[in-house]
Amino acid sequence: MTRMVRYRVRGGNALRGTAFIQGAKNAVLPMIGAALLATEGRTVLRNVPIIEDVRRAVELAEAVGARVELHEAERTLVIDASKLTSAVLPAEIARRFRGSVLFVPALLHRLGEAVIEGIGGCNLGSRNLDFHYLGYKRLGAVVDDGETVITVKAAGLTGASLYLDTPSHTGTENLIMAAALASGTTVIENAALEPEVLDVIEMLTKMGAKISGGGTGFITVQGVDELRAVEHQVMPDRLDAGVFAMAAAITGGEVNLVGAQLDHLGVVRWKLEQMGVEFADQGAVLNVGRDRTLRPINVITDTFPGFATDLQSPIMTVACLADGASYIHERIFDGRFALAAELNRMGATIEVEGSRAVVHGGAPLTGTSVTAHDLRSGIALVLAGLAAEGETVISNGYLIDRGHAHLAERMQALGADVTREICTT
């Protein structure tokens, strides 16, 4: 019997009140991988988002021999990686989320090899993981890329000069972790600038790593002999904050976002302001509201501090309510526009040609049955449901749970009519 998750959203309510922003998904997953580099002691991670990707990461850490305690009420992870017993990242877990590749550096350093039986996550088109493995090769590893299994072996890694074709945050984090215990110096050019990368660097530095250049695009790592277990608080999730800001915008409401940091939104902040959304930075609380007609915009996705590709789907939904045509150019992942067909089912008019979309805003949205194709399109459909007349039912809701903790409860606290349902088939 299969358990399916769906979200049921009834629109018409302007969101008002306070929302607590979760810990960052894209920071905590590499941190779990980093915790496995410590040969003794227990690592404590706080402000951990209770999401499905974290549960899968815990399962994967346990599969290779770590002892892990997830304290959900305290949003805390305790990881004892003093004994790793298996180099295999089993397919039944690894294929369910892409963060599994972040476990490879620890397995290489601790066990001399990593066997990856499956790499999962959202279906976002032609992105691949070649640059991770090319980086391992440059550091001295041998990579056997089979049809169903990838094996990476290394008797020891040696520092090298590395270059990323695109400044991937996962690639940057992975290569920093691999370089942290390599002998000699590693230089990573065209490194990612995302705040999550800086948070991972901060944790690794606490552990004893010698890393400089974070946030400059040119990172230098001086290898050390060992890393120690530490305590670290995960930064707030800027994508979660962006979604709740857009929920206020699309419903014409006003919300206080506890923990959100305005500078982490990058260009997203400016584009929302162009649409008529107002931000007031009040220390640890970010006030977001909209009381005027939404204006159309142009969006081009880019790596940080550019417009985050993970917020392109939500802004497409907001643009459906704007007074005029908005233009979106997706430069990162070519599978992002599956959302357009679902929004068109709700009454939107979106034209897609290749990596570009035109959103003809102004027509009212009407609730219907739609499907989440990936995490970000799923949360975008929740936003659409908040603004639609009637009821919207979103199937494949597991994908939403991969990235947003207790979404229905946090939305309900703002006056939204959102419920999460588990059905069996």
Secondary structure as UniProt FT lines:
FT   STRAND          3..10
FT   STRAND          16..20
FT   HELIX           25..35
FT   TURN            36..37
FT   STRAND          42..46
FT   HELIX           52..63
FT   TURN            64..65
FT   STRAND          67..71
FT   TURN            72..75
FT   STRAND          76..80
FT   STRAND          88..89
FT   HELIX           91..94
FT   TURN            95..96
FT   HELIX           98..103
FT   HELIX           104..111
FT   STRAND          113..116
FT   HELIX           130..138
FT   TURN            139..140
FT   STRAND          142..145
FT   STRAND          150..153
FT   STRAND          161..163
FT   HELIX           169..180
FT   STRAND          185..189
FT   HELIX           195..207
FT   STRAND          210..212
FT   TURN            214..217
FT   STRAND          218..222
FT   STRAND          231..233
FT   HELIX           238..251
FT   STRAND          254..258
FT   HELIX           262..265
FT   HELIX           267..275
FT   STRAND          278..282
FT   TURN            283..284
FT   STRAND          285..289
FT   STRAND          298..301
FT   TURN            304..305
FT   HELIX           309..311
FT   HELIX           312..319
FT   TURN            320..321
FT   STRAND          325..329
FT   TURN            334..337
FT   HELIX           338..345
FT   TURN            346..347
FT   STRAND          349..353
FT   TURN            354..355
FT   STRAND          356..360
FT   STRAND          369..371
FT   HELIX           375..387
FT   STRAND          391..395
FT   HELIX           398..401
FT   TURN            402..403
FT   TURN            405..406
FT   HELIX           407..412
FT   TURN            413..415
FT   STRAND          417..424
//
